[in-house]
């Protein structure tokens, strides 16, 4: 099963972007993710065009199971 941490951010231009990280730690907490996201926002870690991250909108873990067809 493939596990992916999804972090949806709002940008300072009103648009949105998504950061996806595969195989996050199993015991990862929302508080830990929010702390890292706040640091990313404060330090302008990521820019999209000329827009910066403004806030963390949503964070979740997506689990996908692939099954080979017979």
C-alpha positions, 0 to 999 in steps of 0.5 A: 500500500502506498502512503502519501502525506498531502499538504494543501496550502493557500498562496498569497495570491488567493490560489492553492498548491499541494505538496505531497510526500510519499511514505511519511512516518507512521506515527506522524501527528498533525501538530508536527506537520503544522509546525513544519508548515508554519516554518515553511511559510515563515521562511518563504521555503517555497514559491510558485511563480511569484507567490508564496505560501500563506497558510496551511489549508488541509493536511491528511494521509492518503493510502492507496492499494494497487491490485494487479488484475488477473 
